[in-house]
Amino acid sequence: ASRAEHEADALVLEGACVPYGEANVWWPVADAIRSALGAPVGTPSATLRTHCRAWVELALPAAGEQQRELVTEGLLHLLGEHSTLAGIDPGRAREEVSRSVVSVVEGLASQRPVVVVLSDVHWADDAVLSLGATLMERCAHLPVVILATLLTTDGQDLAVTVTTAPPA
């Protein structure tokens, strides 16, 4: 991932699943996005909102203001922040979060390569695994690499890499 970052100017989104069942099922994705935003846990909500909004504007420059606001709200919900998604059906909120992440990754990948690294996915919530599958499907035509590591049943580390962009 760091080689792609330095040699191909790739954006690396890196997060790790935790073994103890984080309350935020999106933790590994939130971790990756917080890192990309330069906004670690504890960043004030107003600052985080500003960073999210700027990132969405960078990723989706042609989108209308309403669309960018919906994507920003989805990212804030994923990050565990208060958002307009807090009061809606949880299934619908998951769809909106997934749509927001996919929109941002697609937008950023249209500008530069994106590498998504998720460690220890054997601990991931189904929502994260579903998001990974959706990213693979929706970004198949873009320079996106998804790298996931997991422990096998025999305790061996295994890395799975999926390159979504077709060969040049």
DODO-355458 format. One record per residue: residue number from 1; x, y, z of N, C-alpha, C in turn. Coordinates in nm, 3 decimals, m for minus. Layout:
residues N
{seq NUM; npx X; npy Y; npz Z; capx X; capy Y; capz Z; cpx X; cpy Y; cpz Z};
...
This chain:
residues 168
{seq 1; npx 0.082; npy m0.119; npz 0.000; capx 0.000; capy 0.000; capz 0.000; cpx 0.087; cpy 0.126; cpz 0.000};
{seq 2; npx 0.191; npy 0.127; npz 0.083; capx 0.275; capy 0.247; capz 0.087; cpx 0.351; cpy 0.265; cpz m0.044};
{seq 3; npx 0.385; npy 0.156; npz m0.109; capx 0.453; capy 0.166; capz m0.239; cpx 0.360; cpy 0.230; cpz m0.342};
{seq 4; npx 0.234; npy 0.189; npz m0.344; capx 0.136; capy 0.249; capz m0.436; cpx 0.117; cpy 0.397; cpz m0.404};
{seq 5; npx 0.119; npy 0.428; npz m0.276; capx 0.102; capy 0.567; capz m0.234; cpx 0.217; cpy 0.654; cpz m0.285};
{seq 6; npx 0.339; npy 0.603; npz m0.275; capx 0.455; capy 0.682; capz m0.313; cpx 0.485; cpy 0.678; cpz m0.463};
{seq 7; npx 0.468; npy 0.564; npz m0.525; capx 0.504; capy 0.550; capz m0.666; cpx 0.391; cpy 0.586; cpz m0.762};
{seq 8; npx 0.267; npy 0.567; npz m0.721; capx 0.154; capy 0.593; capz m0.811; cpx 0.062; cpy 0.703; cpz m0.759};
{seq 9; npx 0.104; npy 0.772; npz m0.654; capx 0.021; capy 0.876; capz m0.592; cpx m0.118; cpy 0.824; cpz m0.557};
{seq 10; npx m0.124; npy 0.699; npz m0.514; capx m0.252; capy 0.638; capz m0.475; cpx m0.296; cpy 0.689; cpz m0.339};
{seq 11; npx m0.425; npy 0.701; npz m0.325; capx m0.484; capy 0.730; capz m0.195; cpx m0.500; cpy 0.597; cpz m0.124};
{seq 12; npx m0.443; npy 0.585; npz m0.006; capx m0.453; capy 0.461; capz 0.070; cpx m0.550; cpy 0.484; cpz 0.185};
{seq 13; npx m0.654; npy 0.401; npz 0.188; capx m0.752; capy 0.403; capz 0.296; cpx m0.731; cpy 0.275; cpz 0.375};
{seq 14; npx m0.679; npy 0.289; npz 0.496; capx m0.640; capy 0.171; capz 0.574; cpx m0.708; cpy 0.169; cpz 0.709};
{seq 15; npx m0.776; npy 0.058; npz 0.738; capx m0.842; capy 0.042; capz 0.866; cpx m0.832; cpy m0.102; cpz 0.913};
{seq 16; npx m0.852; npy m0.121; npz 1.042; capx m0.841; capy m0.255; capz 1.100; cpx m0.966; cpy m0.289; cpz 1.179};
{seq 17; npx m1.012; npy m0.412; npz 1.164; capx m1.122; capy m0.462; capz 1.244; cpx m1.068; cpy m0.495; cpz 1.383};
{seq 18; npx m1.153; npy m0.484; npz 1.482; capx m1.109; capy m0.511; capz 1.619; cpx m1.176; cpy m0.637; cpz 1.672};
{seq 19; npx m1.107; npy m0.710; npz 1.759; capx m1.158; capy m0.839; capz 1.805; cpx m1.268; cpy m0.831; cpz 1.911};
{seq 20; npx m1.285; npy m0.717; npz 1.971; capx m1.373; capy m0.709; capz 2.087; cpx m1.511; cpy m0.653; cpz 2.054};
{seq 21; npx m1.547; npy m0.647; npz 1.927; capx m1.682; capy m0.605; capz 1.892; cpx m1.707; cpy m0.458; cpz 1.916};
{seq 22; npx m1.639; npy m0.373; npz 1.844; capx m1.659; capy m0.228; capz 1.852; cpx m1.808; cpy m0.196; cpz 1.835};
{seq 23; npx m1.857; npy m0.101; npz 1.912; capx m1.998; capy m0.063; capz 1.906; cpx m2.036; cpy m0.010; cpz 1.767};
{seq 24; npx m1.943; npy 0.057; npz 1.701; capx m1.966; capy 0.107; capz 1.566; cpx m1.927; cpy m0.004; cpz 1.468};
{seq 25; npx m2.026; npy m0.067; npz 1.406; capx m1.997; capy m0.179; capz 1.314; cpx m1.910; cpy m0.135; cpz 1.197};
{seq 26; npx m1.907; npy m0.006; npz 1.169; capx m1.829; capy 0.048; capz 1.057; cpx m1.685; cpy 0.082; cpz 1.098};
{seq 27; npx m1.645; npy 0.043; npz 1.219; capx m1.516; capy 0.087; capz 1.272; cpx m1.400; cpy 0.078; cpz 1.174};
{seq 28; npx m1.374; npy m0.034; npz 1.105; capx m1.256; capy m0.038; capz 1.018; cpx m1.262; cpy 0.062; cpz 0.903};
{seq 29; npx m1.381; npy 0.085; npz 0.850; capx m1.397; capy 0.183; capz 0.741; cpx m1.385; cpy 0.324; cpz 0.798};
{seq 30; npx m1.446; npy 0.345; npz 0.915; capx m1.436; capy 0.476; capz 0.980; cpx m1.290; cpy 0.508; cpz 1.012};
{seq 31; npx m1.216; npy 0.409; npz 1.058; capx m1.074; capy 0.424; capz 1.089; cpx m0.997; cpy 0.469; cpz 0.964};
{seq 32; npx m1.027; npy 0.405; npz 0.853; capx m0.960; capy 0.439; capz 0.726; cpx m0.995; cpy 0.581; cpz 0.682};
{seq 33; npx m1.120; npy 0.617; npz 0.695; capx m1.163; capy 0.751; capz 0.653; cpx m1.109; cpy 0.858; cpz 0.747};
{seq 34; npx m1.111; npy 0.831; npz 0.877; capx m1.052; capy 0.928; capz 0.972; cpx m0.905; cpy 0.953; cpz 0.939};
{seq 35; npx m0.834; npy 0.846; npz 0.906; capx m0.693; capy 0.861; capz 0.872; cpx m0.676; cpy 0.947; cpz 0.747};
{seq 36; npx m0.757; npy 0.921; npz 0.645; capx m0.748; capy 0.999; capz 0.522; cpx m0.784; cpy 1.145; cpz 0.545};
{seq 37; npx m0.877; npy 1.169; npz 0.637; capx m0.918; capy 1.306; capz 0.667; cpx m0.819; cpy 1.378; cpz 0.759};
{seq 38; npx m0.729; npy 1.302; npz 0.820; capx m0.640; capy 1.361; capz 0.919; cpx m0.716; cpy 1.402; cpz 1.044};
{seq 39; npx m0.818; npy 1.321; npz 1.078; capx m0.906; capy 1.354; capz 1.189; cpx m0.918; cpy 1.233; cpz 1.282};
{seq 40; npx m0.824; npy 1.215; npz 1.373; capx m0.828; capy 1.100; capz 1.462; cpx m0.949; cpy 1.104; cpz 1.556};
{seq 41; npx m0.974; npy 0.992; npz 1.622; capx m1.080; capy 0.986; capz 1.723; cpx m1.056; cpy 1.099; cpz 1.822};
{seq 42; npx m1.161; npy 1.168; npz 1.857; capx m1.149; capy 1.282; capz 1.949; cpx m1.151; cpy 1.415; cpz 1.878};
{seq 43; npx m1.146; npy 1.413; npz 1.744; capx m1.155; capy 1.538; capz 1.668; cpx m1.293; cpy 1.599; cpz 1.694};
{seq 44; npx m1.299; npy 1.728; npz 1.725; capx m1.430; capy 1.791; capz 1.751; cpx m1.526; cpy 1.771; cpz 1.632};
{seq 45; npx m1.653; npy 1.752; npz 1.663; capx m1.755; capy 1.724; capz 1.562; cpx m1.759; cpy 1.830; cpz 1.452};
{seq 46; npx m1.750; npy 1.956; npz 1.488; capx m1.756; capy 2.063; capz 1.388; cpx m1.638; cpy 2.053; cpz 1.291};
{seq 47; npx m1.520; npy 2.023; npz 1.345; capx m1.401; capy 2.008; capz 1.261; cpx m1.415; cpy 1.887; cpz 1.170};
{seq 48; npx m1.465; npy 1.778; npz 1.224; capx m1.484; capy 1.657; capz 1.145; cpx m1.584; cpy 1.681; cpz 1.033};
{seq 49; npx m1.692; npy 1.751; npz 1.062; capx m1.792; capy 1.784; capz 0.960; cpx m1.728; cpy 1.867; cpz 0.848};
{seq 50; npx m1.647; npy 1.963; npz 0.886; capx m1.580; capy 2.048; capz 0.787; cpx m1.486; cpy 1.965; cpz 0.699};
{seq 51; npx m1.409; npy 1.875; npz 0.761; capx m1.318; capy 1.788; capz 0.686; cpx m1.396; cpy 1.697; cpz 0.591};
{seq 52; npx m1.504; npy 1.639; npz 0.640; capx m1.587; capy 1.550; capz 0.557; cpx m1.643; cpy 1.626; cpz 0.437};
{seq 53; npx m1.698; npy 1.742; npz 0.464; capx m1.757; capy 1.822; capz 0.356; cpx m1.652; cpy 1.855; cpz 0.250};
{seq 54; npx m1.533; npy 1.894; npz 0.292; capx m1.426; capy 1.927; capz 0.197; cpx m1.385; cpy 1.804; cpz 0.117};
{seq 55; npx m1.377; npy 1.688; npz 0.183; capx m1.338; capy 1.563; capz 0.116; cpx m1.443; cpy 1.524; cpz 0.012};
{seq 56; npx m1.569; npy 1.539; npz 0.047; capx m1.677; capy 1.507; capz m0.046; cpx m1.674; cpy 1.603; cpz m0.165};
{seq 57; npx m1.649; npy 1.730; npz m0.141; capx m1.639; capy 1.826; capz m0.251; cpx m1.523; cpy 1.792; cpz m0.344};
{seq 58; npx m1.412; npy 1.746; npz m0.287; capx m1.298; capy 1.703; capz m0.368; cpx m1.334; cpy 1.580; cpz m0.451};
{seq 59; npx m1.402; npy 1.485; npz m0.389; capx m1.435; capy 1.359; capz m0.456; cpx m1.545; cpy 1.377; cpz m0.560};
{seq 60; npx m1.639; npy 1.464; npz m0.533; capx m1.758; capy 1.479; capz m0.618; cpx m1.778; cpy 1.624; cpz m0.662};
{seq 61; npx m1.682; npy 1.679; npz m0.737; capx m1.692; capy 1.822; capz m0.772; cpx m1.812; cpy 1.856; cpz m0.860};
{seq 62; npx m1.860; npy 1.762; npz m0.939; capx m1.972; capy 1.790; capz m1.030; cpx m2.108; cpy 1.765; cpz m0.965};
{seq 63; npx m2.110; npy 1.706; npz m0.847; capx m2.237; capy 1.677; capz m0.780; cpx m2.299; cpy 1.806; cpz m0.728};
{seq 64; npx m2.429; npy 1.805; npz m0.720; capx m2.500; capy 1.920; capz m0.665; cpx m2.483; cpy 1.927; cpz m0.515};
{seq 65; npx m2.517; npy 2.041; npz m0.459; capx m2.502; capy 2.063; capz m0.316; cpx m2.583; cpy 1.963; cpz m0.234};
{seq 66; npx m2.704; npy 1.932; npz m0.278; capx m2.788; capy 1.838; capz m0.205; cpx m2.725; cpy 1.699; cpz m0.203};
{seq 67; npx m2.672; npy 1.655; npz m0.315; capx m2.607; capy 1.524; capz m0.321; cpx m2.483; cpy 1.520; cpz m0.232};
{seq 68; npx m2.402; npy 1.626; npz m0.237; capx m2.282; capy 1.631; capz m0.152; cpx m2.320; cpy 1.630; cpz m0.004};
{seq 69; npx m2.429; npy 1.696; npz 0.032; capx m2.474; capy 1.697; capz 0.172; cpx m2.519; cpy 1.558; cpz 0.216};
{seq 70; npx m2.590; npy 1.486; npz 0.128; capx m2.632; capy 1.349; capz 0.161; cpx m2.512; cpy 1.258; cpz 0.182};
{seq 71; npx m2.411; npy 1.271; npz 0.098; capx m2.290; capy 1.190; capz 0.111; cpx m2.216; cpy 1.227; cpz 0.240};
{seq 72; npx m2.206; npy 1.355; npz 0.269; capx m2.142; capy 1.400; capz 0.393; cpx m2.213; cpy 1.342; cpz 0.515};
{seq 73; npx m2.345; npy 1.345; npz 0.515; capx m2.422; capy 1.291; capz 0.627; cpx m2.398; cpy 1.140; cpz 0.642};
{seq 74; npx m2.388; npy 1.068; npz 0.531; capx m2.358; capy 0.926; capz 0.536; cpx m2.223; cpy 0.898; cpz 0.597};
{seq 75; npx m2.123; npy 0.977; npz 0.559; capx m1.989; capy 0.959; capz 0.615; cpx m1.987; cpy 0.992; cpz 0.764};
{seq 76; npx m2.055; npy 1.098; npz 0.802; capx m2.059; capy 1.134; capz 0.945; cpx m2.125; cpy 1.024; cpz 1.027};
{seq 77; npx m2.231; npy 0.965; npz 0.974; capx m2.297; capy 0.854; capz 1.044; cpx m2.200; cpy 0.737; cpz 1.059};
{seq 78; npx m2.129; npy 0.706; npz 0.952; capx m2.029; capy 0.598; capz 0.955; cpx m1.923; cpy 0.626; cpz 1.062};
{seq 79; npx m1.886; npy 0.750; npz 1.077; capx m1.783; capy 0.789; capz 1.173; cpx m1.835; cpy 0.792; cpz 1.316};
{seq 80; npx m1.965; npy 0.764; npz 1.334; capx m2.022; capy 0.763; capz 1.468; cpx m2.062; cpy 0.900; cpz 1.517};
{seq 81; npx m2.070; npy 0.995; npz 1.426; capx m2.108; capy 1.132; capz 1.461; cpx m2.258; cpy 1.150; cpz 1.444};
{seq 82; npx m2.312; npy 1.252; npz 1.505; capx m2.453; capy 1.284; capz 1.487; cpx m2.475; cpy 1.322; cpz 1.341};
{seq 83; npx m2.580; npy 1.265; npz 1.282; capx m2.614; capy 1.297; capz 1.143; cpx m2.764; cpy 1.285; cpz 1.125};
{seq 84; npx m2.811; npy 1.325; npz 1.010; capx m2.953; capy 1.315; capz 0.979; cpx m2.997; cpy 1.169; cpz 0.968};
{seq 85; npx m2.904; npy 1.075; npz 0.961; capx m2.938; capy 0.933; capz 0.951; cpx m2.969; cpy 0.870; cpz 1.087};
{seq 86; npx m2.944; npy 0.943; npz 1.193; capx m2.961; capy 0.887; capz 1.328; cpx m3.103; cpy 0.842; cpz 1.357};
{seq 87; npx m3.202; npy 0.909; npz 1.302; capx m3.339; capy 0.877; capz 1.336; cpx m3.412; cpy 0.789; cpz 1.236};
{seq 88; npx m3.341; npy 0.735; npz 1.136; capx m3.411; capy 0.654; capz 1.036; cpx m3.391; cpy 0.505; cpz 1.062};
{seq 89; npx m3.462; npy 0.423; npz 0.988; capx m3.451; capy 0.278; capz 0.999; cpx m3.305; cpy 0.236; cpz 0.984};
{seq 90; npx m3.254; npy 0.150; npz 1.072; capx m3.113; capy 0.109; capz 1.065; cpx m3.072; cpy 0.047; cpz 0.931};
{seq 91; npx m3.161; npy m0.030; npz 0.869; capx m3.130; capy m0.087; capz 0.739; cpx m3.112; cpy 0.020; cpz 0.633};
{seq 92; npx m3.199; npy 0.118; npz 0.638; capx m3.190; capy 0.231; capz 0.544; cpx m3.062; cpy 0.311; cpz 0.571};
{seq 93; npx m3.028; npy 0.331; npz 0.697; capx m2.906; capy 0.404; capz 0.732; cpx m2.783; cpy 0.330; cpz 0.677};
{seq 94; npx m2.781; npy 0.197; npz 0.688; capx m2.668; capy 0.120; capz 0.634; cpx m2.657; cpy 0.138; cpz 0.484};
{seq 95; npx m2.771; npy 0.140; npz 0.415; capx m2.770; capy 0.162; capz 0.270; cpx m2.713; cpy 0.299; cpz 0.236};
{seq 96; npx m2.753; npy 0.400; npz 0.312; capx m2.704; capy 0.536; capz 0.287; cpx m2.555; cpy 0.548; cpz 0.316};
{seq 97; npx m2.508; npy 0.483; npz 0.422; capx m2.365; capy 0.484; capz 0.454; cpx m2.287; cpy 0.417; cpz 0.341};
{seq 98; npx m2.333; npy 0.302; npz 0.299; capx m2.266; capy 0.229; capz 0.192; cpx m2.265; cpy 0.313; cpz 0.064};
{seq 99; npx m2.377; npy 0.373; npz 0.031; capx m2.385; capy 0.457; capz m0.089; cpx m2.286; cpy 0.574; cpz m0.079};
{seq 100; npx m2.275; npy 0.631; npz 0.038; capx m2.183; capy 0.744; capz 0.056; cpx m2.038; cpy 0.703; cpz 0.036};
{seq 101; npx m1.999; npy 0.592; npz 0.098; capx m1.860; capy 0.545; capz 0.084; cpx m1.830; cpy 0.511; cpz m0.061};
{seq 102; npx m1.920; npy 0.439; npz m0.126; capx m1.898; capy 0.402; capz m0.266; cpx m1.887; cpy 0.527; cpz m0.353};
{seq 103; npx m1.973; npy 0.625; npz m0.332; capx m1.969; capy 0.749; capz m0.410; cpx m1.835; cpy 0.819; cpz m0.396};
{seq 104; npx m1.786; npy 0.828; npz m0.273; capx m1.658; capy 0.896; capz m0.250; cpx m1.543; cpy 0.817; cpz m0.313};
{seq 105; npx m1.540; npy 0.687; npz m0.294; capx m1.432; capy 0.606; capz m0.351; cpx m1.436; cpy 0.615; cpz m0.504};
{seq 106; npx m1.554; npy 0.605; npz m0.564; capx m1.565; capy 0.619; capz m0.710; cpx m1.513; cpy 0.756; cpz m0.755};
{seq 107; npx m1.555; npy 0.861; npz m0.686; capx m1.513; capy 0.995; capz m0.723; cpx m1.362; cpy 1.014; cpz m0.711};
{seq 108; npx m1.306; npy 0.968; npz m0.600; capx m1.162; capy 0.982; capz m0.581; cpx m1.084; cpy 0.895; cpz m0.680};
{seq 109; npx m1.135; npy 0.774; npz m0.708; capx m1.066; capy 0.683; capz m0.800; cpx m1.073; cpy 0.732; cpz m0.944};
{seq 110; npx m1.165; npy 0.820; npz m0.975; capx m1.167; capy 0.878; capz m1.110; cpx m1.057; cpy 0.982; cpz m1.125};
{seq 111; npx m0.997; npy 1.023; npz m1.012; capx m0.890; capy 1.123; capz m1.013; cpx m0.752; cpy 1.065; cpz m0.990};
{seq 112; npx m0.747; npy 0.955; npz m0.914; capx m0.619; capy 0.891; capz m0.881; cpx m0.647; cpy 0.751; cpz m0.830};
{seq 113; npx m0.547; npy 0.662; npz m0.833; capx m0.570; capy 0.526; capz m0.782; cpx m0.606; cpy 0.527; cpz m0.633};
{seq 114; npx m0.686; npy 0.430; npz m0.592; capx m0.727; capy 0.416; capz m0.452; cpx m0.696; cpy 0.274; cpz m0.408};
{seq 115; npx m0.632; npy 0.262; npz m0.293; capx m0.605; capy 0.131; capz m0.232; cpx m0.680; cpy 0.128; cpz m0.099};
{seq 116; npx m0.768; npy 0.028; npz m0.085; capx m0.843; capy 0.009; capz 0.038; cpx m0.783; cpy m0.112; cpz 0.109};
{seq 117; npx m0.733; npy m0.091; npz 0.231; capx m0.672; capy m0.199; capz 0.309; cpx m0.755; cpy m0.218; cpz 0.436};
{seq 118; npx m0.808; npy m0.339; npz 0.451; capx m0.883; capy m0.372; capz 0.572; cpx m0.816; cpy m0.493; cpz 0.635};
{seq 119; npx m0.767; npy m0.475; npz 0.755; capx m0.697; capy m0.582; capz 0.827; cpx m0.792; cpy m0.657; cpz 0.918};
{seq 120; npx m0.763; npy m0.784; npz 0.936; capx m0.836; capy m0.870; capz 1.030; cpx m0.986; cpy m0.876; cpz 1.001};
{seq 121; npx m1.021; npy m0.897; npz 0.873; capx m1.163; capy m0.898; capz 0.836; cpx m1.239; cpy m1.018; cpz 0.892};
{seq 122; npx m1.169; npy m1.113; npz 0.950; capx m1.240; capy m1.223; capz 1.017; cpx m1.321; cpy m1.171; cpz 1.135};
{seq 123; npx m1.292; npy m1.049; npz 1.182; capx m1.367; capy m0.987; capz 1.290; cpx m1.469; cpy m0.884; cpz 1.238};
{seq 124; npx m1.476; npy m0.866; npz 1.107; capx m1.561; capy m0.762; capz 1.050; cpx m1.710; cpy m0.796; cpz 1.061};
{seq 125; npx m1.789; npy m0.693; npz 1.077; capx m1.933; capy m0.707; capz 1.074; cpx m1.977; cpy m0.733; cpz 0.930};
{seq 126; npx m2.090; npy m0.798; npz 0.913; capx m2.143; capy m0.825; capz 0.779; cpx m2.160; cpy m0.698; cpz 0.697};
{seq 127; npx m2.190; npy m0.586; npz 0.762; capx m2.207; capy m0.459; capz 0.691; cpx m2.077; cpy m0.420; cpz 0.620};
{seq 128; npx m1.964; npy m0.441; npz 0.686; capx m1.834; capy m0.408; capz 0.627; cpx m1.803; cpy m0.502; cpz 0.510};
{seq 129; npx m1.831; npy m0.630; npz 0.529; capx m1.807; capy m0.727; capz 0.422; cpx m1.895; cpy m0.696; cpz 0.302};
{seq 130; npx m2.020; npy m0.662; npz 0.326; capx m2.111; capy m0.626; capz 0.218; cpx m2.062; cpy m0.500; cpz 0.146};
{seq 131; npx m2.013; npy m0.403; npz 0.222; capx m1.959; capy m0.282; capz 0.161; cpx m1.840; cpy m0.316; cpz 0.072};
{seq 132; npx m1.752; npy m0.405; npz 0.118; capx m1.638; capy m0.446; capz 0.036; cpx m1.684; cpy m0.508; cpz m0.095};
{seq 133; npx m1.785; npy m0.593; npz m0.090; capx m1.837; capy m0.656; capz m0.212; cpx m1.897; cpy m0.550; cpz m0.305};
{seq 134; npx m1.968; npy m0.454; npz m0.248; capx m2.027; capy m0.348; capz m0.329; cpx m1.919; cpy m0.263; cpz m0.394};
{seq 135; npx m1.814; npy m0.232; npz m0.318; capx m1.702; capy m0.156; capz m0.376; cpx m1.640; cpy m0.231; cpz m0.493};
{seq 136; npx m1.620; npy m0.362; npz m0.478; capx m1.562; capy m0.441; capz m0.586; cpx m1.649; cpy m0.434; cpz m0.711};
{seq 137; npx m1.778; npy m0.444; npz m0.692; capx m1.871; capy m0.442; capz m0.805; cpx m1.877; cpy m0.305; cpz m0.871};
{seq 138; npx m1.895; npy m0.202; npz m0.789; capx m1.916; capy m0.068; capz m0.844; cpx m1.788; cpy m0.002; cpz m0.896};
{seq 139; npx m1.674; npy m0.044; npz m0.847; capx m1.547; capy 0.019; capz m0.888; cpx m1.468; cpy m0.068; cpz m0.985};
{seq 140; npx m1.533; npy m0.165; npz m1.046; capx m1.463; capy m0.259; capz m1.134; cpx m1.394; cpy m0.190; cpz m1.252};
{seq 141; npx m1.441; npy m0.076; npz m1.290; capx m1.386; capy m0.004; capz m1.406; cpx m1.285; cpy 0.105; cpz m1.366};
{seq 142; npx m1.255; npy 0.113; npz m1.238; capx m1.168; capy 0.219; capz m1.186; cpx m1.040; cpy 0.161; cpz m1.125};
{seq 143; npx m0.937; npy 0.244; npz m1.111; capx m0.811; capy 0.196; capz m1.050; cpx m0.824; cpy 0.185; cpz m0.897};
{seq 144; npx m0.889; npy 0.078; npz m0.854; capx m0.911; capy 0.053; capz m0.712; cpx m0.857; cpy m0.086; cpz m0.679};
{seq 145; npx m0.781; npy m0.093; npz m0.571; capx m0.733; capy m0.221; capz m0.520; cpx m0.787; cpy m0.236; cpz m0.379};
{seq 146; npx m0.843; npy m0.352; npz m0.351; capx m0.892; capy m0.381; capz m0.217; cpx m0.807; cpy m0.495; cpz m0.161};
{seq 147; npx m0.744; npy m0.469; npz m0.048; capx m0.660; capy m0.568; capz 0.018; cpx m0.720; cpy m0.597; cpz 0.154};
{seq 148; npx m0.748; npy m0.724; npz 0.178; capx m0.805; capy m0.765; capz 0.306; cpx m0.719; cpy m0.875; cpz 0.366};
{seq 149; npx m0.692; npy m0.864; npz 0.493; capx m0.617; capy m0.970; capz 0.561; cpx m0.710; cpy m1.037; cpz 0.662};
{seq 150; npx m0.686; npy m1.167; npz 0.682; capx m0.765; capy m1.242; capz 0.777; cpx m0.687; cpy m1.361; cpz 0.827};
{seq 151; npx m0.731; npy m1.413; npz 0.940; capx m0.675; capy m1.537; capz 0.993; cpx m0.761; cpy m1.652; cpz 0.943};
{seq 152; npx m0.696; npy m1.758; npz 0.899; capx m0.770; capy m1.876; capz 0.856; cpx m0.803; cpy m1.961; cpz 0.978};
{seq 153; npx m0.880; npy m2.065; npz 0.958; capx m0.919; capy m2.151; capz 1.070; cpx m0.800; cpy m2.220; cpz 1.135};
{seq 154; npx m0.688; npy m2.232; npz 1.062; capx m0.569; capy m2.293; capz 1.121; cpx m0.474; cpy m2.189; cpz 1.180};
{seq 155; npx m0.522; npy m2.062; npz 1.189; capx m0.443; capy m1.957; capz 1.253; cpx m0.340; cpy m1.891; cpz 1.165};
{seq 156; npx m0.338; npy m1.922; npz 1.037; capx m0.243; capy m1.862; capz 0.945; cpx m0.298; cpy m1.730; cpz 0.891};
{seq 157; npx m0.209; npy m1.631; npz 0.876; capx m0.250; capy m1.506; capz 0.813; cpx m0.270; cpy m1.530; cpz 0.666};
{seq 158; npx m0.370; npy m1.465; npz 0.611; capx m0.399; capy m1.475; capz 0.470; cpx m0.431; cpy m1.335; cpz 0.420};
{seq 159; npx m0.374; npy m1.297; npz 0.310; capx m0.405; capy m1.168; capz 0.249; cpx m0.476; cpy m1.194; cpz 0.117};
{seq 160; npx m0.585; npy m1.126; npz 0.098; capx m0.661; capy m1.137; capz m0.026; cpx m0.658; cpy m1.001; cpz m0.092};
{seq 161; npx m0.616; npy m0.996; npz m0.217; capx m0.610; capy m0.871; capz m0.291; cpx m0.704; cpy m0.881; cpz m0.409};
{seq 162; npx m0.784; npy m0.780; npz m0.426; capx m0.871; capy m0.773; capz m0.542; cpx m0.839; cpy m0.642; cpz m0.613};
{seq 163; npx m0.801; npy m0.653; npz m0.739; capx m0.779; capy m0.536; capz m0.821; cpx m0.902; cpy m0.518; cpz m0.906};
{seq 164; npx m0.969; npy m0.405; npz m0.893; capx m1.094; capy m0.388; capz m0.964; cpx m1.074; cpy m0.334; cpz m1.105};
{seq 165; npx m0.966; npy m0.265; npz m1.130; capx m0.945; capy m0.207; capz m1.262; cpx m0.899; cpy m0.314; cpz m1.360};
{seq 166; npx m0.951; npy m0.311; npz m1.483; capx m0.906; capy m0.408; capz m1.583; cpx m0.761; cpy m0.383; cpz m1.618};
{seq 167; npx m0.688; npy m0.486; npz m1.663; capx m0.548; capy m0.469; capz m1.700; cpx m0.534; cpy m0.365; cpz m1.810};
{seq 168; npx m0.425; npy m0.291; npz m1.807; capx m0.401; capy m0.186; capz m1.909; cpx m0.363; cpy m0.247; cpz m2.041};
